Amino acid sequence: MTFYFIRFFISYIFKAKTRQRLFLMAMVGLFLSSVSLVVVQATLRGLQDNRIDRAKSIMGDYTLSKFESIKPVINYLDKLSQVKYNKEFELEGLVRFDGRLAPVIIHGISSRDYLPDFLGGRIYRDEIYASDYISLKLRSTIMDDLTILSPIYTDPFFGDIPRQKTLVHNKNIETLEPDIDEYHVWTDVRNVHYLTTQRIFNTVRIYGPLSNTDIDNLKSFGSLISWEEENANLLYALSLENSIMIFLFMATVFLVVISIAGGLAIFYNRLKTDFASFWILGLSVNEIKKMGNKAIGSLSVLTLLLGNAFGLLLVKLLKVYSPNIMPQMFVDRSLPVKLSPSVFLYSFLIPAAITFVVSYISSQNYFSKKKEFVNLIRAASR
């Protein structure tokens, strides 16, 4: 009986002359909402993960500082497989050109260590590597001589004048991270040693994941900070962005489900004679209500499954064939995607739960007023 009732219920929705168009439109809206949720979450997570991966490839997954001696640190890191690192002398200073100054963070590194891709395979001693942002501030061009200096380190022989070093800006670099390009420059570590008169390294950047044991061991050498800890505000902003986007689309889903509830109220009213027929055949009101909920639930689940499947197919196509739809000034010109199980939590499970609850409340409200079909049968027999 349950099978025949559900088949009758669903076939009436799609085939009857008096089929409820509002209910069908709501189901289409539920389908489109689930597709949108899959696509938006996948592309948003892809953009955010690209942003994080790009920053880590520049500044490292972990930064170790405040260590007493760098030798035991290097000896330990050399024993780790698949972990790249570089040691540097990081210094806050200034870059000067033709009387104009720009505040920068100077990274003194060596070609003997691992170099991020944006720097190329080698750093030359008489050169400085800066971005277009720095050039715009200084109004300099390629092959101009830039002077690095730090007010902290002075030369007492010349009356406490800050020590300085003139280098050639031979190549513009582009990390694709504006906040890094605007304030960071790179040069050979020997140039920074010349400024400070200290032949030391004060920072070690580690590129790649570390186990909990390695993290604990490295913390014994000095202060180890992960990229996530150093950029907690950025991660919070990205998480907030994701939450707001999901909230807006879930609000859309809720509005669609309200439309489903309205469609059900009208649809149930048109089926009251058929419900009375099932009641005459021996079904109780509660059984009719339960089977009606099963039919609506099955239809909702099928709609959401189709929506998620279509959204997944669309995301796969975007991942393979996504065109460059953004202007060239944007870092990600195509739409990167990343799928995770949580995507389907918001695009399937939560919409399904909301649909079940609202549908149950709607049917409960209708059948509570139709506990008996006697009056309907008497009216039909007259």
C-alpha positions as CSV (number, residue, x, y, z in Angstrom):
1,M,0.0,0.0,0.0
2,T,2.8,2.4,0.8
3,F,4.4,1.9,-2.6
4,Y,1.2,2.5,-4.4
5,F,0.4,5.6,-2.3
6,I,3.8,7.2,-2.9
7,R,3.6,6.3,-6.7
8,F,0.1,7.9,-6.8
9,F,1.3,10.9,-4.8
10,I,4.4,11.6,-7.0
11,S,2.7,10.9,-10.3
12,Y,-0.1,13.3,-9.4
13,I,2.4,16.0,-8.9
14,F,3.9,15.6,-12.4
15,K,1.1,14.2,-14.5
16,A,-2.3,15.4,-13.2
17,K,-4.0,18.3,-15.0
18,T,-4.4,20.0,-11.7
19,R,-0.8,19.6,-10.7
20,Q,0.6,22.3,-8.4
21,R,3.0,24.5,-10.3
22,L,4.1,26.4,-7.2
23,F,5.3,23.1,-5.7
24,L,7.1,22.2,-8.9
25,M,8.7,25.6,-9.1
26,A,9.9,25.2,-5.5
27,M,11.5,21.9,-6.3
28,V,13.3,23.5,-9.2
29,G,14.4,26.2,-6.8
30,L,15.7,23.6,-4.4
31,F,17.6,21.9,-7.3
32,L,19.2,25.2,-8.3
33,S,20.0,26.1,-4.7
34,S,21.9,22.9,-4.2
35,V,23.8,23.4,-7.5
36,S,24.8,26.9,-6.4
37,L,25.9,25.8,-3.0
38,V,28.2,23.2,-4.5
39,V,29.7,25.5,-7.1
40,V,30.1,28.5,-4.8
41,Q,31.7,26.6,-1.9
42,A,34.1,24.7,-4.2
43,T,35.3,27.9,-6.0
44,L,35.5,29.9,-2.8
45,R,37.5,27.3,-1.0
46,G,39.7,27.0,-4.1
47,L,40.4,30.7,-4.2
48,Q,41.1,30.8,-0.4
49,D,43.4,27.8,-0.5
50,N,45.3,29.2,-3.5
51,R,45.8,32.4,-1.4
52,I,47.1,30.4,1.5
53,D,49.4,28.1,-0.5
54,R,50.8,31.0,-2.4
55,A,51.7,32.9,0.8
56,K,53.2,29.7,2.4
57,S,55.4,29.2,-0.7
58,I,56.9,32.6,-0.1
59,M,57.1,33.0,3.7
60,G,57.2,29.3,4.6
61,D,54.9,27.0,6.6
62,Y,56.9,27.7,9.8
63,T,59.3,30.4,11.0
64,L,61.9,29.7,13.6
65,S,63.6,32.6,15.4
66,K,65.1,33.6,18.7
67,F,67.5,30.7,18.7
68,E,70.9,30.8,20.5
69,S,72.8,28.9,17.7
70,I,71.8,28.0,14.2
71,K,74.0,25.0,13.9
72,P,71.9,22.5,15.9
73,V,68.8,23.8,14.1
74,I,70.4,23.1,10.7
75,N,71.7,19.7,11.8
76,Y,68.2,18.7,12.8
77,L,66.5,20.0,9.7
78,D,69.1,18.2,7.5
79,K,67.9,14.9,9.0
80,L,64.3,15.5,8.0
81,S,63.3,14.2,4.6
82,Q,61.0,16.2,2.2
83,V,61.5,19.4,4.2
84,K,63.0,22.4,2.6
85,Y,64.4,25.4,4.5
86,N,66.4,28.5,4.2
87,K,68.2,30.6,6.7
88,E,68.2,34.3,6.5
89,F,69.0,37.6,8.3
90,E,65.7,39.5,8.4
91,L,66.1,43.2,9.0
92,E,63.8,46.2,9.1
93,G,65.3,49.0,7.0
94,L,65.0,51.5,4.2
95,V,65.6,51.6,0.5
96,R,66.7,54.9,-1.0
97,F,66.8,56.2,-4.6
98,D,67.4,59.7,-5.7
99,G,66.6,61.1,-2.2
100,R,63.3,59.1,-1.9
101,L,62.9,56.5,0.9
102,A,60.7,53.5,1.2
103,P,60.4,51.4,4.4
104,V,61.0,47.7,3.7
105,I,61.8,44.4,5.4
106,I,65.1,43.2,4.0
107,H,65.6,39.4,3.7
108,G,69.2,38.4,3.4
109,I,69.4,34.9,2.1
110,S,72.0,32.7,0.3
111,S,71.8,30.7,-2.9
112,R,73.2,27.8,-1.1
113,D,69.8,27.3,0.6
114,Y,66.4,26.6,-0.8
115,L,65.1,29.6,-2.8
116,P,61.3,30.1,-3.5
117,D,60.3,30.0,-7.1
118,F,59.7,33.7,-7.5
119,L,63.4,34.4,-6.8
120,G,64.7,32.0,-9.5
121,G,67.6,29.7,-9.0
122,R,70.3,32.1,-7.7
123,I,70.8,35.4,-5.8
124,Y,73.7,37.6,-6.9
125,R,75.7,39.6,-4.3
126,D,75.6,43.0,-6.0
127,E,71.8,42.9,-6.7
128,I,68.6,43.6,-4.9
129,Y,65.3,42.0,-5.8
130,A,62.2,44.2,-5.3
131,S,58.7,44.5,-6.8
132,D,57.0,47.1,-8.9
133,Y,55.4,48.4,-5.8
134,I,58.8,49.5,-4.4
135,S,59.8,50.9,-7.8
136,L,56.7,53.0,-7.9
137,K,57.4,54.4,-4.4
138,L,60.9,55.3,-5.3
139,R,60.2,56.2,-9.0
140,S,63.0,53.9,-10.1
141,T,63.4,51.5,-13.0
142,I,65.3,48.4,-13.8
143,M,69.1,48.7,-13.6
144,D,68.9,51.7,-11.2
145,D,71.2,51.6,-8.2
146,L,69.2,51.3,-4.9
147,T,70.7,51.9,-1.5
148,I,69.7,49.8,1.5
149,L,70.3,51.1,5.0
150,S,69.1,50.6,8.5
151,P,68.9,53.5,11.1
152,I,69.7,51.0,13.9
153,Y,73.2,50.2,12.6
154,T,75.5,53.2,12.4
155,D,79.1,53.9,11.7
156,P,80.6,55.8,14.6
157,F,83.7,56.7,12.6
158,F,81.6,58.9,10.3
159,G,79.6,60.4,13.1
160,D,76.9,57.7,13.6
161,I,75.8,57.8,10.0
162,P,73.6,54.7,9.2
163,R,75.6,52.1,7.3
164,Q,74.5,51.6,3.7
165,K,75.0,49.4,0.7
166,T,74.3,50.3,-2.9
167,L,72.9,47.5,-5.1
168,V,71.6,47.1,-8.6
169,H,67.9,46.5,-9.1
170,N,68.4,44.0,-11.9
171,K,65.1,42.2,-11.9
172,N,61.5,42.9,-10.8
173,I,60.0,40.1,-8.7
174,E,56.3,39.4,-8.3
175,T,55.1,37.1,-5.5
176,L,51.4,37.7,-6.5
177,E,50.8,38.8,-2.8
178,P,50.4,42.6,-2.7
179,D,51.0,42.8,1.0
180,I,54.4,41.1,0.5
181,D,55.4,42.8,-2.7
182,E,54.8,46.3,-1.1
183,Y,57.2,46.0,1.8
184,H,59.7,43.1,1.2
185,V,63.0,43.0,-0.7
186,W,65.5,40.2,-1.0
187,T,69.3,40.3,-1.4
188,D,72.4,38.3,-0.7
189,V,72.9,37.8,3.0
190,R,76.4,39.2,2.8
191,N,75.0,42.6,2.1
192,V,72.9,42.5,5.3
193,H,76.0,41.3,7.2
194,Y,77.8,44.3,5.8
195,L,75.1,46.6,7.2
196,T,75.0,45.1,10.6
197,T,78.6,44.0,10.9
198,Q,77.1,40.7,12.4
199,R,77.8,37.4,10.6
200,I,74.7,35.7,11.9
201,F,71.3,34.4,10.9
202,N,68.2,35.3,12.9
203,T,65.5,33.4,11.1
204,V,64.9,30.0,9.5
205,R,62.0,29.5,7.2
206,I,60.7,25.9,6.8
207,Y,58.7,25.0,3.7
208,G,56.6,21.9,4.1
209,P,54.5,20.2,6.8
210,L,56.0,19.0,10.1
211,S,55.0,16.3,12.4
212,N,54.0,17.0,16.0
213,T,57.3,15.4,17.2
214,D,59.3,17.7,14.8
215,I,57.4,20.7,16.0
216,D,58.1,20.0,19.6
217,N,61.8,19.3,18.9
218,L,62.2,22.6,17.0
219,K,60.4,24.6,19.7
220,S,63.2,23.5,22.0
221,F,65.7,25.4,19.8
222,G,63.8,28.7,19.8
223,S,60.4,30.3,18.9
224,L,58.6,28.3,16.2
225,I,55.6,30.0,14.7
226,S,53.4,28.5,12.0
227,W,52.0,30.5,9.1
228,E,48.5,30.0,10.5
229,E,49.5,31.5,13.9
230,E,51.3,34.4,12.3
231,N,48.3,35.2,10.0
232,A,45.4,34.4,12.4
233,N,43.6,37.6,11.4
234,L,43.7,36.7,7.7
235,L,42.4,33.2,8.4
236,Y,39.6,34.6,10.5
237,A,38.6,37.0,7.6
238,L,38.6,34.1,5.1
239,S,36.5,31.9,7.5
240,L,34.1,34.8,8.0
241,E,33.8,35.3,4.3
242,N,33.0,31.6,3.8
243,S,30.4,31.6,6.7
244,I,28.6,34.7,5.3
245,M,28.5,33.2,1.8
246,I,27.1,30.0,3.2
247,F,24.6,31.8,5.4
248,L,23.3,33.8,2.4
249,F,22.7,30.7,0.3
250,M,21.2,28.8,3.2
251,A,18.8,31.7,3.6
252,T,17.9,31.2,-0.1
253,V,17.3,27.5,0.6
254,F,15.1,28.4,3.5
255,L,13.0,30.7,1.3
256,V,12.7,27.9,-1.2
257,V,11.6,25.5,1.5
258,I,8.9,28.0,2.6
259,S,7.6,28.0,-0.9
260,I,7.5,24.2,-0.7
261,A,5.4,24.4,2.4
262,G,3.0,26.8,0.7
263,G,2.8,24.5,-2.3
264,L,2.1,21.6,-0.1
265,A,-0.8,23.4,1.7
266,I,-2.5,24.0,-1.7
267,F,-1.5,20.5,-3.0
268,Y,-2.9,18.7,0.1
269,N,-6.2,20.6,-0.3
270,R,-6.6,19.4,-3.9
271,L,-6.0,15.8,-2.8
272,K,-8.4,15.8,0.1
273,T,-10.9,13.6,-1.8
274,D,-8.1,11.1,-2.7
275,F,-7.0,11.1,0.9
276,A,-10.5,10.3,1.9
277,S,-10.5,7.4,-0.6
278,F,-7.4,5.9,1.0
279,W,-9.0,6.4,4.4
280,I,-12.1,4.4,3.2
281,L,-9.7,1.6,2.1
282,G,-8.5,1.2,5.6
283,L,-5.6,3.7,6.1
284,S,-5.6,5.8,9.2
285,V,-5.0,9.5,9.1
286,N,-1.6,9.1,10.7
287,E,-0.6,6.5,8.1
288,I,-1.7,8.8,5.2
289,K,0.3,11.6,6.8
290,K,3.4,9.4,7.2
291,M,3.2,8.2,3.6
292,G,2.7,11.7,2.4
293,N,5.8,12.8,4.3
294,K,7.7,9.9,2.8
295,A,6.7,10.9,-0.7
296,I,7.7,14.5,-0.1
297,G,10.9,13.4,1.6
298,S,11.8,11.0,-1.3
299,L,11.1,13.7,-3.9
300,S,13.2,16.3,-1.9
301,V,16.1,13.8,-1.5
302,L,16.0,13.0,-5.2
303,T,16.0,16.7,-6.1
304,L,19.0,17.4,-3.8
305,L,20.9,14.4,-5.1
306,L,20.4,15.5,-8.7
307,G,21.4,19.1,-7.7
308,N,24.5,17.9,-6.0
309,A,25.4,15.6,-8.9
310,F,24.9,18.3,-11.4
311,G,26.9,20.8,-9.2
312,L,29.7,18.2,-8.9
313,L,29.8,17.7,-12.7
314,L,29.8,21.5,-13.2
315,V,32.7,21.9,-10.8
316,K,34.7,19.1,-12.5
317,L,34.2,20.8,-15.8
318,L,35.3,24.1,-14.3
319,K,38.4,22.5,-12.9
320,V,39.4,21.1,-16.3
321,Y,38.1,23.7,-18.8
322,S,37.7,26.9,-16.7
323,P,38.4,29.9,-19.0
324,N,40.3,33.0,-18.0
325,I,37.2,35.1,-17.1
326,M,39.0,37.6,-14.9
327,P,41.0,40.5,-16.1
328,Q,44.8,40.1,-16.2
329,M,45.3,42.2,-13.1
330,F,43.8,39.4,-11.0
331,V,46.0,36.7,-9.6
332,D,43.5,33.9,-10.2
333,R,42.1,34.6,-13.7
334,S,40.2,31.3,-13.8
335,L,38.0,29.7,-11.1
336,P,40.0,27.3,-9.0
337,V,38.0,24.6,-7.2
338,K,38.4,22.4,-4.2
339,L,36.0,19.8,-3.1
340,S,35.8,18.5,0.5
341,P,33.2,16.5,2.4
342,S,31.9,19.6,4.2
343,V,30.7,21.0,0.8
344,F,28.0,18.4,0.7
345,L,27.1,19.0,4.3
346,Y,25.8,22.4,3.4
347,S,24.5,21.5,-0.1
348,F,22.7,18.3,0.8
349,L,22.3,17.4,4.5
350,I,21.3,20.7,5.9
351,P,18.8,21.6,3.0
352,A,17.4,18.1,3.4
353,A,16.9,18.5,7.1
354,I,15.3,21.9,6.7
355,T,13.0,20.5,4.0
356,F,11.9,17.6,6.2
357,V,11.2,19.8,9.2
358,V,9.1,22.3,7.2
359,S,7.3,19.6,5.3
360,Y,6.5,17.8,8.5
361,I,5.1,20.9,10.1
362,S,3.0,21.7,7.0
363,S,1.5,18.2,6.9
364,Q,1.0,18.2,10.6
365,N,-0.9,21.4,10.4
366,Y,-3.1,20.1,7.6
367,F,-3.9,16.7,8.9
368,S,-4.6,18.0,12.4
369,K,-7.6,19.8,10.8
370,K,-8.6,16.7,8.8
371,K,-8.8,14.0,11.4
372,E,-12.0,12.7,10.0
373,F,-13.2,12.5,6.4
374,V,-16.8,11.8,7.3
375,N,-18.1,15.2,6.4
376,L,-16.2,15.1,3.1
377,I,-17.7,11.7,2.2
378,R,-21.2,12.9,3.2
379,A,-20.8,16.0,1.0
380,A,-19.6,13.9,-1.9
381,S,-22.6,11.5,-1.6
382,R,-25.2,14.2,-1.8
